[in-house]
């Protein structure tokens, strides 16, 4: 364990040092390149802000309106029928929308049920096997001006569904149900 800690604490500084030395060796103006990259990063961050605000407002409205709870109640009987705990349903619904909200839900599930419970393990695997499809499409496609994202949405949601199904099957096989 001590070796892994040493490696993890020293890897990034060594990597940065290597990049700077390599750039200097190749006669690349490393500091100027760094500053230029920082400027571009700030421009991108500023261009993304409206899309982030819109997404956060939409999520807040969805949750505050009771639509999330209604959708959960509608899906819950089916999930129970296939052996998936109903406590996971909110995570399944919010994960494609917001990574931060999903991480909060995962943390809550782990705090309540424990990291070694079926629910805790399933929540952890779901967190890693699905993506924030709506967030990615809204923020990144919006930032570069892509208007037609129907096919990307279909593929992203299909990938999320496959990730959910595989996560449920794998966790059930490896750790058993409930």
C-alpha positions in Angstrom: 0.0 0.0 0.0 2.8 2.4 0.8 4.3 1.9 -2.7 1.0 2.8 -4.4 0.7 6.0 -2.2 4.2 7.0 -3.2 3.5 6.4 -6.9 0.2 8.3 -6.8 1.7 11.3 -5.0 4.7 11.6 -7.4 3.2 10.6 -10.8 1.6 13.9 -11.7 4.5 16.1 -10.7 6.9 13.8 -12.6 4.6 13.8 -15.7 4.3 17.6 -15.6 8.1 17.9 -15.3 8.6 15.5 -18.1 6.3 17.5 -20.4 8.0 20.8 -19.6 11.5 19.3 -20.2 10.4 17.6 -23.4 8.8 20.8 -24.6 12.0 22.8 -23.8 14.1 20.1 -25.5 11.9 20.4 -28.6 12.2 24.3 -28.4 8.5 24.8 -27.8 7.7 27.9 -25.8 6.2 25.9 -22.9 5.2 28.8 -20.7 3.6 30.7 -23.6 1.8 27.5 -24.7 0.5 27.0 -21.1 -0.8 30.6 -20.9 -2.5 30.3 -24.3 -4.1 27.0 -23.2 -5.4 28.7 -20.1 -6.9 31.5 -22.1 -8.7 29.0 -24.3 -9.9 27.1 -21.3 -11.4 30.3 -19.8 -13.2 31.1 -23.1 -14.7 27.6 -23.2 -15.8 27.8 -19.6 -17.5 31.1 -20.1 -19.3 29.8 -23.3 -20.5 26.7 -21.3 -22.0 28.7 -18.4 -25.4 29.4 -20.0 -25.9 25.8 -20.9 -25.0 24.7 -17.4 -27.4 27.2 -15.8 -30.2 26.0 -18.1 -29.5 22.4 -17.2 -29.4 23.1 -13.5 -32.7 25.0 -13.7 -34.3 22.2 -15.7 -33.2 19.6 -13.1 -34.4 21.7 -10.2 -37.8 22.2 -11.9 -38.1 18.4 -12.6 -37.4 17.5 -9.0 -39.4 20.3 -7.4 -42.5 19.7 -9.5 -42.8 16.2 -8.2 -42.3 14.7 -11.7 -39.3 12.7 -10.5 -41.3 11.2 -7.7 -44.2 10.4 -10.1 -41.9 8.7 -12.5 -40.2 6.8 -9.7 -43.6 5.5 -8.5 -44.5 4.5 -12.1 -41.2 2.5 -12.6 -40.9 1.0 -9.1 -43.3 -2.0 -9.6 -41.4 -3.1 -12.7 -38.1 -2.8 -11.0 -39.2 -4.8 -8.1 -40.6 -7.5 -10.4 -37.2 -8.0 -12.0 -35.4 -8.0 -8.7 -33.9 -4.5 -8.7 -34.3 -2.7 -5.4 -36.6 0.3 -5.7 -34.1 2.4 -3.8 -32.0 2.4 -7.0 -34.7 3.9 -9.2 -33.9 7.6 -8.4 -30.2 7.0 -9.3 -31.2 5.3 -12.6 -33.4 8.3 -13.5 -31.0 11.1 -12.4 -27.7 9.6 -13.7 -28.2 10.5 -17.4 -29.1 14.1 -16.3 -26.6 15.1 -13.6 -23.4 13.4 -12.5 -23.3 15.5 -9.3 -26.8 14.7 -8.3 -26.2 11.0 -9.1 -23.0 11.0 -7.0 -25.0 12.6 -4.1 -27.6 9.8 -4.4 -24.9 7.2 -4.6 -23.3 8.6 -1.4 -26.6 8.6 0.4 -27.4 5.0 -0.7 -24.0 3.9 0.6 -24.4 5.8 3.8 -27.8 4.3 4.5 -27.3 0.7 3.2 -23.5 0.3 3.5 -20.8 -0.1 0.9 -21.0 -3.9 1.1 -24.7 -4.2 0.7 -26.3 -5.2 -2.7 -27.7 -1.7 -3.0 -24.4 0.0 -2.2 -22.5 -2.2 -4.7 -25.1 -1.8 -7.4 -25.2 2.0 -6.9 -21.4 2.1 -7.2 -21.3 0.0 -10.3 -24.1 2.0 -11.9 -22.2 5.2 -11.1 -19.3 3.9 -13.1 -21.1 2.2 -16.0 -23.4 4.9 -17.1 -22.9 8.5 -18.3 -24.5 11.9 -18.0 -25.9 11.8 -21.5 -28.2 14.8 -21.3 -25.5 16.9 -19.6 -22.9 16.0 -22.2 -25.3 16.8 -25.1 -26.5 20.0 -23.6 -23.2 21.4 -22.5 -20.7 20.2 -25.0 -22.9 20.1 -28.1 -24.3 23.5 -27.1 -20.8 25.0 -26.6 -19.7 24.1 -30.1 -23.1 25.0 -31.7 -24.3 21.5 -32.7 -28.1 21.8 -33.2 -29.0 18.3 -34.5 -28.3 15.8 -31.7 -31.1 13.3 -32.1 -28.9 10.4 -33.1 -26.4 11.2 -30.4 -29.2 11.3 -27.8 -30.5 7.9 -29.0 -27.0 6.3 -28.9 -26.2 7.9 -25.5 -29.4 6.7 -23.9 -29.0 3.2 -25.5 -25.5 3.0 -24.0 -26.9 4.1 -20.6 -29.6 1.3 -20.8 -27.0 -1.3 -21.7 -24.8 -0.1 -18.9 -27.7 -0.3 -16.4 -28.6 -3.8 -17.6 -25.1 -5.1 -17.5 -24.4 -3.5 -14.1 -27.5 -5.2 -12.6 -26.6 -8.6 -14.1 -23.0 -8.5 -13.2 -23.6 -7.3 -9.6 -26.4 -9.9 -9.2 -24.1 -12.7 -10.5 -21.1 -11.7 -8.5 -22.7 -10.6 -5.2 -26.1 -12.2 -5.3 -29.3 -10.3 -5.0 -30.4 -8.3 -1.9 
